[in-house]
Amino acid sequence: MRTAVLFAVVGMVDWGFWALFADLATETLSPEAAMVISYAGGVAVALGYIAAGPGSVSLSGPGVTYALAGGLFSGVGAISYYAALKSGSAAVATTVTGLYFVVAAVLAVLVLGESLSAKDVAGVALAVCAVALLAS
């Protein structure tokens, strides 16, 4: 569990910096160009991580299809995010798009059959309220 939290914190901090640099990029680039360049950098990091890793990488099974589908949704979301940065406030664009976890939680219940406790629902509701306050 500690490893998961450590990785999650690193992801949180890195995505915070990503949002900053994405906003700066859209000052001089179109949202589409900024996204492609940003994701090319991310692919380079992922390839380096794979190359440095001790194990082999499997590219078979239904995971490939799911990864491609996730990439399509990620691409549309990223272009929308960069367009929001270009046309408005980084604080608003980042906090509103940051609510993606609400969609993920609902989909996890509806598609994957996961359950949410009352505490989970309260946490999501409070997070939505916090984002609404930040974005207003």
CNS distance restraints for C-alpha pairs under 8 A (distance, minus, plus):
assign (resid   1 and name CA) (resid   5 and name CA) 6.34 0.50 0.50
assign (resid   2 and name CA) (resid   6 and name CA) 6.11 0.50 0.50
assign (resid   3 and name CA) (resid   7 and name CA) 6.18 0.50 0.50
assign (resid   4 and name CA) (resid   8 and name CA) 6.04 0.50 0.50
assign (resid   5 and name CA) (resid   9 and name CA) 6.07 0.50 0.50
assign (resid   6 and name CA) (resid  10 and name CA) 6.26 0.50 0.50
assign (resid   7 and name CA) (resid  11 and name CA) 6.10 0.50 0.50
assign (resid   8 and name CA) (resid  12 and name CA) 6.09 0.50 0.50
assign (resid   9 and name CA) (resid  13 and name CA) 6.19 0.50 0.50
assign (resid  10 and name CA) (resid  14 and name CA) 6.00 0.50 0.50
assign (resid  11 and name CA) (resid  15 and name CA) 5.90 0.50 0.50
assign (resid  12 and name CA) (resid  16 and name CA) 6.21 0.50 0.50
assign (resid  13 and name CA) (resid  17 and name CA) 6.52 0.50 0.50
assign (resid  14 and name CA) (resid  18 and name CA) 6.07 0.50 0.50
assign (resid  15 and name CA) (resid  19 and name CA) 6.08 0.50 0.50
assign (resid  16 and name CA) (resid  20 and name CA) 6.51 0.50 0.50
assign (resid  17 and name CA) (resid  21 and name CA) 6.22 0.50 0.50
assign (resid  18 and name CA) (resid  22 and name CA) 5.87 0.50 0.50
assign (resid  19 and name CA) (resid  23 and name CA) 6.16 0.50 0.50
assign (resid  19 and name CA) (resid  90 and name CA) 7.74 0.50 0.50
assign (resid  19 and name CA) (resid  94 and name CA) 6.98 0.50 0.50
assign (resid  20 and name CA) (resid  24 and name CA) 6.39 0.50 0.50
assign (resid  20 and name CA) (resid  90 and name CA) 7.90 0.50 0.50
assign (resid  21 and name CA) (resid  25 and name CA) 5.99 0.50 0.50
assign (resid  22 and name CA) (resid  26 and name CA) 6.34 0.50 0.50
assign (resid  22 and name CA) (resid  34 and name CA) 7.03 0.50 0.50
assign (resid  22 and name CA) (resid  35 and name CA) 7.85 0.50 0.50
assign (resid  22 and name CA) (resid  38 and name CA) 7.73 0.50 0.50
assign (resid  22 and name CA) (resid  82 and name CA) 6.95 0.50 0.50
assign (resid  22 and name CA) (resid  85 and name CA) 7.76 0.50 0.50
assign (resid  23 and name CA) (resid  27 and name CA) 6.86 0.50 0.50
assign (resid  23 and name CA) (resid  82 and name CA) 7.46 0.50 0.50
assign (resid  23 and name CA) (resid  85 and name CA) 5.73 0.50 0.50
assign (resid  23 and name CA) (resid  86 and name CA) 7.22 0.50 0.50
assign (resid  23 and name CA) (resid  90 and name CA) 6.32 0.50 0.50
assign (resid  24 and name CA) (resid  28 and name CA) 7.72 0.50 0.50
assign (resid  25 and name CA) (resid  29 and name CA) 5.89 0.50 0.50
assign (resid  25 and name CA) (resid  34 and name CA) 5.96 0.50 0.50
assign (resid  26 and name CA) (resid  30 and name CA) 5.98 0.50 0.50
assign (resid  26 and name CA) (resid  31 and name CA) 5.88 0.50 0.50
assign (resid  26 and name CA) (resid  34 and name CA) 6.34 0.50 0.50
assign (resid  26 and name CA) (resid  82 and name CA) 6.97 0.50 0.50
assign (resid  26 and name CA) (resid  85 and name CA) 6.89 0.50 0.50
assign (resid  26 and name CA) (resid  86 and name CA) 5.44 0.50 0.50
assign (resid  27 and name CA) (resid  86 and name CA) 6.87 0.50 0.50
assign (resid  29 and name CA) (resid  33 and name CA) 6.16 0.50 0.50
assign (resid  29 and name CA) (resid  34 and name CA) 5.82 0.50 0.50
assign (resid  30 and name CA) (resid  34 and name CA) 6.14 0.50 0.50
assign (resid  30 and name CA) (resid  86 and name CA) 7.84 0.50 0.50
assign (resid  31 and name CA) (resid  35 and name CA) 6.08 0.50 0.50
assign (resid  31 and name CA) (resid  79 and name CA) 6.22 0.50 0.50
assign (resid  31 and name CA) (resid  82 and name CA) 4.80 0.50 0.50
assign (resid  31 and name CA) (resid  83 and name CA) 5.19 0.50 0.50
assign (resid  31 and name CA) (resid  86 and name CA) 6.74 0.50 0.50
assign (resid  32 and name CA) (resid  36 and name CA) 6.23 0.50 0.50
assign (resid  32 and name CA) (resid  79 and name CA) 5.91 0.50 0.50
assign (resid  32 and name CA) (resid  82 and name CA) 7.38 0.50 0.50
assign (resid  32 and name CA) (resid  83 and name CA) 7.92 0.50 0.50
assign (resid  33 and name CA) (resid  37 and name CA) 6.14 0.50 0.50
assign (resid  34 and name CA) (resid  38 and name CA) 5.99 0.50 0.50
assign (resid  34 and name CA) (resid  82 and name CA) 7.40 0.50 0.50
assign (resid  35 and name CA) (resid  39 and name CA) 6.00 0.50 0.50
assign (resid  35 and name CA) (resid  78 and name CA) 6.59 0.50 0.50
assign (resid  35 and name CA) (resid  79 and name CA) 6.34 0.50 0.50
assign (resid  35 and name CA) (resid  82 and name CA) 6.78 0.50 0.50
assign (resid  36 and name CA) (resid  40 and name CA) 6.03 0.50 0.50
assign (resid  37 and name CA) (resid  41 and name CA) 6.41 0.50 0.50
assign (resid  38 and name CA) (resid  42 and name CA) 6.44 0.50 0.50
assign (resid  39 and name CA) (resid  43 and name CA) 6.08 0.50 0.50
assign (resid  40 and name CA) (resid  44 and name CA) 6.26 0.50 0.50
assign (resid  41 and name CA) (resid  45 and name CA) 6.42 0.50 0.50
assign (resid  42 and name CA) (resid  46 and name CA) 6.25 0.50 0.50
assign (resid  43 and name CA) (resid  47 and name CA) 6.07 0.50 0.50
assign (resid  44 and name CA) (resid  48 and name CA) 6.17 0.50 0.50
assign (resid  45 and name CA) (resid  49 and name CA) 6.14 0.50 0.50
assign (resid  46 and name CA) (resid  50 and name CA) 6.19 0.50 0.50
assign (resid  47 and name CA) (resid  51 and name CA) 6.07 0.50 0.50
assign (resid  48 and name CA) (resid  52 and name CA) 6.09 0.50 0.50
assign (resid  49 and name CA) (resid  53 and name CA) 6.08 0.50 0.50
assign (resid  50 and name CA) (resid  57 and name CA) 7.51 0.50 0.50
assign (resid  59 and name CA) (resid  63 and name CA) 7.87 0.50 0.50
assign (resid  59 and name CA) (resid  64 and name CA) 6.31 0.50 0.50
assign (resid  60 and name CA) (resid  64 and name CA) 6.31 0.50 0.50
assign (resid  61 and name CA) (resid  65 and name CA) 7.88 0.50 0.50
assign (resid  62 and name CA) (resid  66 and name CA) 6.38 0.50 0.50
assign (resid  63 and name CA) (resid  67 and name CA) 5.91 0.50 0.50
assign (resid  64 and name CA) (resid  68 and name CA) 6.19 0.50 0.50
assign (resid  65 and name CA) (resid  69 and name CA) 6.17 0.50 0.50
assign (resid  66 and name CA) (resid  70 and name CA) 6.01 0.50 0.50
assign (resid  67 and name CA) (resid  71 and name CA) 6.05 0.50 0.50
assign (resid  68 and name CA) (resid  72 and name CA) 6.28 0.50 0.50
assign (resid  69 and name CA) (resid  73 and name CA) 6.42 0.50 0.50
assign (resid  70 and name CA) (resid  74 and name CA) 5.93 0.50 0.50
assign (resid  71 and name CA) (resid  75 and name CA) 5.94 0.50 0.50
assign (resid  72 and name CA) (resid  76 and name CA) 6.41 0.50 0.50
assign (resid  73 and name CA) (resid  77 and name CA) 6.06 0.50 0.50
assign (resid  74 and name CA) (resid  78 and name CA) 5.88 0.50 0.50
assign (resid  75 and name CA) (resid  79 and name CA) 6.16 0.50 0.50
assign (resid  76 and name CA) (resid  80 and name CA) 6.15 0.50 0.50
assign (resid  77 and name CA) (resid  81 and name CA) 6.03 0.50 0.50
assign (resid  78 and name CA) (resid  82 and name CA) 6.09 0.50 0.50
assign (resid  79 and name CA) (resid  83 and name CA) 6.01 0.50 0.50
assign (resid  80 and name CA) (resid  84 and name CA) 6.09 0.50 0.50
assign (resid  81 and name CA) (resid  85 and name CA) 6.26 0.50 0.50
assign (resid  81 and name CA) (resid  93 and name CA) 6.59 0.50 0.50
assign (resid  81 and name CA) (resid  94 and name CA) 7.64 0.50 0.50
assign (resid  81 and name CA) (resid  97 and name CA) 6.90 0.50 0.50
assign (resid  82 and name CA) (resid  86 and name CA) 6.19 0.50 0.50
assign (resid  83 and name CA) (resid  87 and name CA) 6.19 0.50 0.50
assign (resid  84 and name CA) (resid  88 and name CA) 5.78 0.50 0.50
assign (resid  84 and name CA) (resid  89 and name CA) 7.70 0.50 0.50
assign (resid  84 and name CA) (resid  90 and name CA) 7.87 0.50 0.50
assign (resid  84 and name CA) (resid  93 and name CA) 5.61 0.50 0.50
assign (resid  85 and name CA) (resid  89 and name CA) 6.12 0.50 0.50
assign (resid  85 and name CA) (resid  90 and name CA) 5.36 0.50 0.50
assign (resid  85 and name CA) (resid  93 and name CA) 5.89 0.50 0.50
assign (resid  88 and name CA) (resid  92 and name CA) 7.49 0.50 0.50
assign (resid  88 and name CA) (resid  93 and name CA) 7.12 0.50 0.50
assign (resid  89 and name CA) (resid  93 and name CA) 6.13 0.50 0.50
assign (resid  90 and name CA) (resid  94 and name CA) 5.77 0.50 0.50
assign (resid  91 and name CA) (resid  95 and name CA) 6.09 0.50 0.50
assign (resid  91 and name CA) (resid 134 and name CA) 7.52 0.50 0.50
assign (resid  91 and name CA) (resid 135 and name CA) 6.79 0.50 0.50
assign (resid  92 and name CA) (resid  96 and name CA) 5.97 0.50 0.50
assign (resid  92 and name CA) (resid 134 and name CA) 7.14 0.50 0.50
assign (resid  92 and name CA) (resid 135 and name CA) 4.59 0.50 0.50
assign (resid  92 and name CA) (resid 136 and name CA) 7.61 0.50 0.50
assign (resid  93 and name CA) (resid  97 and name CA) 6.03 0.50 0.50
assign (resid  93 and name CA) (resid 135 and name CA) 7.94 0.50 0.50
assign (resid  94 and name CA) (resid  98 and name CA) 5.79 0.50 0.50
assign (resid  95 and name CA) (resid  99 and name CA) 6.88 0.50 0.50
assign (resid  95 and name CA) (resid 131 and name CA) 5.64 0.50 0.50
assign (resid  95 and name CA) (resid 134 and name CA) 6.90 0.50 0.50
assign (resid  95 and name CA) (resid 135 and name CA) 6.30 0.50 0.50
assign (resid  96 and name CA) (resid 131 and name CA) 6.51 0.50 0.50
assign (resid  96 and name CA) (resid 132 and name CA) 7.62 0.50 0.50
assign (resid  96 and name CA) (resid 135 and name CA) 6.73 0.50 0.50
assign (resid  99 and name CA) (resid 103 and name CA) 7.38 0.50 0.50
assign (resid  99 and name CA) (resid 128 and name CA) 6.99 0.50 0.50
assign (resid  99 and name CA) (resid 131 and name CA) 7.48 0.50 0.50
assign (resid 100 and name CA) (resid 104 and name CA) 6.29 0.50 0.50
assign (resid 101 and name CA) (resid 105 and name CA) 5.98 0.50 0.50
assign (resid 102 and name CA) (resid 106 and name CA) 6.26 0.50 0.50
assign (resid 102 and name CA) (resid 124 and name CA) 6.71 0.50 0.50
assign (resid 103 and name CA) (resid 107 and name CA) 6.10 0.50 0.50
assign (resid 104 and name CA) (resid 108 and name CA) 5.99 0.50 0.50
assign (resid 105 and name CA) (resid 109 and name CA) 6.43 0.50 0.50
assign (resid 106 and name CA) (resid 110 and name CA) 6.18 0.50 0.50
assign (resid 107 and name CA) (resid 111 and name CA) 5.44 0.50 0.50
assign (resid 107 and name CA) (resid 112 and name CA) 7.16 0.50 0.50
assign (resid 108 and name CA) (resid 112 and name CA) 4.88 0.50 0.50
assign (resid 108 and name CA) (resid 113 and name CA) 6.41 0.50 0.50
assign (resid 108 and name CA) (resid 114 and name CA) 5.66 0.50 0.50
assign (resid 109 and name CA) (resid 113 and name CA) 4.81 0.50 0.50
assign (resid 109 and name CA) (resid 114 and name CA) 4.55 0.50 0.50
assign (resid 109 and name CA) (resid 115 and name CA) 5.78 0.50 0.50
assign (resid 109 and name CA) (resid 116 and name CA) 7.37 0.50 0.50
assign (resid 110 and name CA) (resid 114 and name CA) 7.61 0.50 0.50
assign (resid 116 and name CA) (resid 120 and name CA) 5.60 0.50 0.50
assign (resid 116 and name CA) (resid 121 and name CA) 6.49 0.50 0.50
assign (resid 117 and name CA) (resid 121 and name CA) 6.38 0.50 0.50
assign (resid 118 and name CA) (resid 122 and name CA) 6.11 0.50 0.50
assign (resid 119 and name CA) (resid 123 and name CA) 6.09 0.50 0.50
assign (resid 120 and name CA) (resid 124 and name CA) 6.24 0.50 0.50
assign (resid 121 and name CA) (resid 125 and name CA) 6.10 0.50 0.50
assign (resid 122 and name CA) (resid 126 and name CA) 6.08 0.50 0.50
assign (resid 123 and name CA) (resid 127 and name CA) 6.13 0.50 0.50
assign (resid 124 and name CA) (resid 128 and name CA) 6.15 0.50 0.50
assign (resid 125 and name CA) (resid 129 and name CA) 6.26 0.50 0.50
assign (resid 126 and name CA) (resid 130 and name CA) 6.12 0.50 0.50
assign (resid 127 and name CA) (resid 131 and name CA) 6.17 0.50 0.50
assign (resid 128 and name CA) (resid 132 and name CA) 6.07 0.50 0.50
assign (resid 129 and name CA) (resid 133 and name CA) 6.20 0.50 0.50
assign (resid 130 and name CA) (resid 134 and name CA) 6.24 0.50 0.50
assign (resid 131 and name CA) (resid 135 and name CA) 5.96 0.50 0.50
assign (resid 132 and name CA) (resid 136 and name CA) 6.12 0.50 0.50
